[in-house]
């Protein structure tokens, strides 16, 4: 066998492993999936182009909490254990049961009313209203990217 016909050593043939991104669970996973489309929104990038802001959203009944970072028009979500929520310095914090948090995020429940009724704990109410705007952009982006509803086919006449 000539030198060019020799097989390569097995060490060089080892398969390359792809690094998988850790999938978030609980409330952090839900919020991450919900807010993912925001990064595709031109309007979001324009409105939050100068913003550097951090939010913590924690559902006491669905850990882990979500750490939402907005950095000059881009959004990133990370998960945080519930025990760490008090230690995190954030511009806005929203803590409560999952149904209340999603109600506030969707706009079905008023953040201020829920706060005064003791249903949620809020730090930085002004910034929580910005978070609510982010959820609105996410919902608009989801609706804009949704496939058109299929129209019923007309009945064939014979």
N, C-alpha and C positions, 0 to 999 in steps of 0.2 A: 504494500500500500504506500502510496506516496503521501507526502505531508498534507496535501490539500484534501485527501480522502479520509483522513482520520476523524472520527466523531469527536465532537466537543465534549469536554468533561461535564459530568452531571451537575456539578455545582453551578455551572453557568445556565443550566436549563430550568432552574427552580422557578415555579410560577410566581408571578407578581401578584401580591394580595392587594386588593383595593380596600382602602380604609372606608369603613361605613360610618356614616354620621349617626350618633346616638339618637334614637328616637325618644322624644319626650312623652311623658305620660301625664295623666291627671289634668288639672286645669291648665298647666303650662303647655301641654300638648294640644289641648283644645284651642287655646289662645294663639299658639304658634300657627296652627293650621288656618285659623280664621283670619289672622293678620298677614299671612304670607303674601296675598295679592297686593297689599298696600305698596310694596316696593316697585310694582309695575305701574303705579298710578302717577302720571305726570303732574296732576294737580296736587297730590300729596307732597311730591318732591319740591314743588314751587312754594307751597304754604309753609312747609317745615324746613326750608333750605337753610335757615339760620338757627334752627333750634338744636340744642343739645340738652336732652331731658331724659330722666329715668323714672319709670313707674314700677311699683310692685303691686301685683294683684294676687291676693291669697284667698282661697276658699278653704274655710276651716274643715269642711267635710269632703274635700277632694284635693289632697296634696299631690305633688309639690306646687308651690307658688310659682308665678310667672314674673320674671324680671324683664321688663320691656325697655329697651334703649332706643331712643331716636337720636341719630347723629347726623345732622345736616342733610336731611332728606332721605335717609335710609333707616330702616327699622330692623331690629334684631331682638329675638326672644330667647331667654335662657330659663332653665328651671332652678329653683332654689328650695331647699328644705324649709318647712314651716317654722322650724326652730330658729332659722337664720333671719327671718323677716324683720324682727325688731332691730337687729344689728345693722341692717342695710340702710345707708343714707340715700334716700330717693326724694325726688321732687314731688312725687305724689304716691300715696299708698291707699289702696282700697282693700278692705278685709271684711269678709262676711261669708254667709252661706252661698253655695254655688248658684242657686236659683236667683238670689238677690243680685249677685254680681252680674250674671248674664242679663237680668232684667234691666239693670242700670246701663250696661254696655249696649243693649239693643234699643234703649230709649223707651221701653215700656214702663219702667219704674224711674221716677225722678231721683237723682242722687241726693239732692238736698232733703227731700221728704223722707227718704229711707234713712238718712243720717239722723234727722231729728227724731224719728221713731225708734232709733236704736237698732235698726236692722243691719246697718253696715258701719264700719269705722273708716273714717277718711282723714287723711293728712294731705294738705295742699289742695283744697277743693277747686281752686282756679285751675290747677294742673290736671285734676281729674276730669274737668270739663274738656281739656285738650285731648285727654285720652278718649273721651267719648267721641270727639271729632274724628279721631283715628279710626275708631270702629265704624263710623259712618262712611269714611273713605273705603274701608275694607268691604263693607256691604255693597257699596256702589260698584266697586271693581269686580266683585263676584257676580253681581247682576249683569254688568257689561260683558263679562267673559262667558256668561252662561249660554249654552246652545239655545237656539230659538225653539219655542214649544212647537211640537209637531201638530199640524192642523189635521182634524179628522178628514179622512178621505170621503169624497162625495159618493153617495150610493149609486151604483151602476143601474141604469134602467135597461130593461131588455125589450 
